[in-house]
Every structure is written in structure tokens, then in C-alpha cells.
């Protein structure tokens, strides 16, 4: 079947079961998502226990300031 000039070549499209262009496989991506979720559970619980007496605004500024270097290093 001839492809239309407006449509991409089907051979160039990513396969659902193949490895995406990022080089991270499906099983590795699942582990990364699981690690992220566990980190969010542990981190949010730790923050809730560590900052109950601080004002909410001060806690937010502290959290954003602490996470800024990590966020900027990932860019």
C-alpha cells in the first residue's frame, strides 16, 4: 500500500512494545515510577511530621528553596 505524502512512514513510527527513543525500557520506566511514588510517600510524610509548627507560607518557601538546586540540575 502506498503511503500518502501527508502521513509519516509507518516504519519510522515507534512500536508500542519497542524501546522508546529515550533509551529507557518499559520495565525500567516502571521501576522509576515506583521509586518516584515511594519517594513521594516518604517525603510528604516526613515533611508533614517535620513542619507542623511552622507557618504554611514559611514551609512552602523552605521546600521550594531546598528543591530548587535539584530541579535546576535536571534541566
C-alpha positions in Angstrom: 0.0 0.0 0.0 1.4 3.4 -1.0 1.6 6.0 1.8 0.2 9.5 1.4 2.7 12.3 1.3 0.9 13.9 4.4 1.3 10.8 6.6 4.6 9.6 8.2 6.3 6.4 7.1 4.8 3.6 9.3 8.3 2.1 9.7 9.5 5.3 11.3 6.8 5.3 14.0 7.7 3.9 17.4 6.5 0.5 18.2 4.2 0.0 21.2 6.4 -2.8 22.6 9.7 -1.4 21.5 12.2 0.7 23.3 11.3 4.4 23.2 13.8 6.9 21.8 14.8 7.9 25.4 16.6 4.5 25.7 14.6 3.6 28.8 12.7 0.3 28.5 9.2 -0.3 29.8 10.3 -2.4 32.8 12.9 0.3 33.8 10.3 3.0 33.4 8.0 1.1 35.7 10.8 0.9 38.3 11.4 4.6 38.0 7.7 5.4 38.5 7.6 3.1 41.5 10.7 4.7 43.1 9.1 8.2 42.5 5.9 7.1 44.2 7.7 5.7 47.2 9.8 8.8 47.4 6.6 11.0 47.4 5.0 8.9 50.1 8.1 9.0 52.3 8.9 12.6 51.6 5.4 14.0 52.1 5.1 12.1 55.4 8.5 13.4 56.6 7.6 17.0 55.7 4.3 16.7 57.5 5.9 15.4 60.6 8.9 17.8 60.5 7.0 21.1 59.9 3.7 21.0 61.9 4.5 24.2 63.9 5.9 26.3 61.0 3.6 28.6 59.2 2.4 27.3 55.9 4.0 30.1 53.9 7.4 29.6 55.5 7.2 25.9 54.9 6.4 26.4 51.3 9.3 28.8 50.8 11.6 26.4 52.6 10.6 23.5 50.5 10.9 25.4 47.2 14.3 26.7 48.2 15.5 23.3 49.2 14.3 21.6 46.0 15.5 24.4 43.6 19.1 23.2 43.2 17.9 19.6 42.4 15.3 20.9 39.9 17.8 23.2 38.2 20.4 20.4 37.9 17.9 18.3 36.0 17.4 20.9 33.3 
